[in-house]
Amino acid sequence: MTRSGQEYLASLRDGREIWLDGERVADVTRHPAFRNTAASLAGLYDLAHDSEHSAVLTRGGVHRAYAVPRSYEDLVARREAYKVWAEASFGFLGRTPDYMAGGAAGFAALPGVFTTGAHDGAANALAYHRRLAEGDLYPTFTIANPQIDRTRSAAEQEEDDLVVRVVAEKDDGIVVRGAKMIGTAAVFGNEVIVGTIEPLAPQDAEHAVCFSLPVGTPGLKLLSRTSYEAGARSVFDNPLSSRFDENDALLVCDDVFVPWENVLAYRDVDVAFRMWWHTPAYVNFVHQAATRFWTKLEFLTGIAILVTKANNTHQLPQVTQVIGRLLGRVAQAKAFVLAAEASYEQVDGGRGGVMPGKDISFAQRIMAGELYPRTVEDIKLLAGGGVVQLPASGQDLLHPELGPLLRKYVRSPGTPAEDRVKLLKLAWDALGSEFAGRHEQYERFYHGAPHVYLMQQAWEGDSASCEALARSCLDGYGLGTGR
Ligand SMILES: Cc1cc2nc3c(=O)[nH]c(=O)nc-3n(C[C@H](O)[C@H](O)[C@H](O)COP(=O)(O)OP(=O)(O)OC[C@H]3O[C@@H](n4cnc5c(N)ncnc54)[C@H](O)[C@@H]3O)c2cc1C
């Protein structure tokens, strides 16, 4: 059965080792750097019990993201569930539990990928999926190697255990040491997957391991980045960063013991890679992410409309054109979701499942990574200086001397000072704050770096049809063809 928000919060009090600003965090549900976001995530769990949303979010008492889709209709139903959670954070919580839940369902759709001579991870992959779905757990993942030196493979780095590797093998499991990036929402998760989504070199066998562990496992450390939630003055002043700071952490395994039943891939560079790309796991990631991206563009476009209305520039033709472009991008983002569903594919060799179309899913990453920074820039240009010329705190509006001054000078026709300050603070949190900068980097990189996904599109995109069409044109005439 799905958990309540309170049950979810209680599950985070498990002795997990989280570090922030040189101090160990005793309880993420109470610490001022994390507690509001934890409460926002708990709110998602509560939505599953809400009569308005439970039928969309769950089926048979399990969140829909955990279901292995069997038809086009199942994909649509899953997207409708993704949309409810995406709207709850206006698209700013990227790694809600449904993200990796879709990945786990992808593993369960094609468990044969995990079977090799050396280690049979198929039963473990199915058990992983079942454990998460039945416990309604929050899975996260760290599947990129620390940057350190991108010209060398994992095994060629200056030290052996910079990238997570196996340091000991025991009867009941393995011991691992090293680091992974970037654990988005890992501090809020119940389990974290440690693996590698990019190809490893043949010499990287010791690093070719993938496993999932409870976040509270001894030796597993999460080193948090700056908390934007901690830096927020109030919900009024920083409405997004105060509540939707999903956190990013460096994951360090300090001689962590992993039981065999948690090991999905072991000393096998092929399985460590194929588990993401040959199962529907990655395409399922994109299905969730594309739905959230569409929602985020809807939200940002709404902000743009409200800001231009507040500035009374909304009717200017040049401004209307930019709003038209933004609305066009919303439709584009939506179209990618619908088209990926409509071009769904059977999971080849799987257990009767389907997945969104690969070609369009992969292309979505290119569109989103390129469109997001442009969208932010367009809205900043529409907003002008008002998003900066704001009182440091909304409390100034209540001050006996400052309040009257702000009400006189920080207003627009039909928009009194309090409404204007509220709107523009929300806009700046979304567009120009440190939190906003992190979101721009997120949208560019969370699905891998462009040099990787552009190459992949070049290899796997439908180049044959494009080339054939151009060739057919060339073949239709020659030097002897007249006017
Ligand atoms: C906010 C955020 C959240 C994230 N969350 C997660 C998460 O939860 N889990 C997770 O596993 N990962 C996460 N990621 C990590 C993400 O998977 C990586 O950022 C991504 O894989 C790209 O790797 P990288 O950042 O190391 O960039 P790099 O691979 O180092 O690339 C950076 C730049 O270096 C250049 N470059 C590097 N190598 C080459 C090359 N061979 N050829 C040409 N140019 C090159 C390119 O200009 C490239 O854009 C997150 C990233 C961000 C930014």
The ligand as an ORCA input file, in Angstrom:
! r2SCAN-3c Opt
* xyz 0 1
  C      21.852     19.531    -10.984
  C      22.270     18.163    -11.439
  C      21.681     17.060    -10.868
  C      22.081     15.785    -11.237
  N      21.529     14.693    -10.632
  C      22.017     13.466    -10.865
  C      21.544     12.327    -10.156
  O      20.647     12.413     -9.340
  N      22.119     11.140    -10.387
  C      23.140     11.000    -11.268
  O      23.624      9.886    -11.425
  N      23.603     12.035    -11.971
  C      23.061     13.261    -11.779
  N      23.527     14.334    -12.470
  C      24.827     14.139    -13.115
  C      24.698     13.994    -14.508
  O      24.406     12.660    -14.756
  C      26.042     14.435    -15.047
  O      26.169     15.806    -14.806
  C      26.087     14.128    -16.484
  O      26.195     12.735    -16.650
  C      27.233     14.797    -17.193
  O      28.458     14.490    -16.586
  P      29.366     15.615    -16.023
  O      28.567     16.609    -15.294
  O      30.450     14.962    -15.290
  O      29.941     16.365    -17.287
  P      31.209     16.005    -18.130
  O      31.098     14.647    -18.699
  O      32.430     16.267    -17.337
  O      31.076     17.063    -19.285
  C      31.133     18.466    -19.009
  C      31.581     19.178    -20.250
  O      32.947     18.815    -20.512
  C      33.143     18.642    -21.923
  N      33.535     17.235    -22.142
  C      33.787     16.316    -21.175
  N      34.149     15.151    -21.716
  C      34.125     15.324    -23.043
  C      34.396     14.470    -24.154
  N      34.770     13.198    -24.011
  N      34.242     14.973    -25.395
  C      33.858     16.259    -25.571
  N      33.600     17.115    -24.562
  C      33.736     16.659    -23.313
  C      31.822     19.039    -22.583
  O      31.874     20.417    -22.866
  C      30.796     18.792    -21.495
  O      29.630     19.557    -21.665
  C      23.105     15.619    -12.183
  C      23.688     16.744    -12.779
  C      23.274     18.003    -12.426
  C      23.920     19.185    -13.065
*
